[in-house]
Amino acid sequence: MEQTTQSPPAAQPGNAQPESRTQPLPSTERDFHTRPSRTASPGFRVALIIAVVVLLVVGFFVFRYVTSYESTDDAEVDGHINSISTRISGHVVKLNVLDNQYVQAGTVLVEIDPADYQVAYDRAKADFDSARDPA
């Protein structure tokens, strides 16, 4: 009897061997060497530290800017506001204070046109004189 040995078919594009027959390659010394990463270089570390410091400084100033402005949908004034109402009427001739100016008690704030009051005074004096002299 004659024995013939069969060799495995040659690798052709249409003839792929099943994966169960392929064995992983053994590891070599090269597989255990690591490449130096770019994070290990001193220049990259310095650049990274500078970038972090710059981001912290910029973040601090952005935080201060954002927190310096109030934003609300329910605004309310909490302070001392004194409304001034007039007891007499007339035309203002001179305004002696500015907006939000601090004034002492007794300070003249406005001067009113005295013409209307002079007419009322003269009429009242004439009525008084006529009532005193009945003749």
Beta strands, then each sheet from edge to edge (+ up, - down):
strand 1: 92-95
strand 2: 110-112
sheet 1: 1+ 2-
end
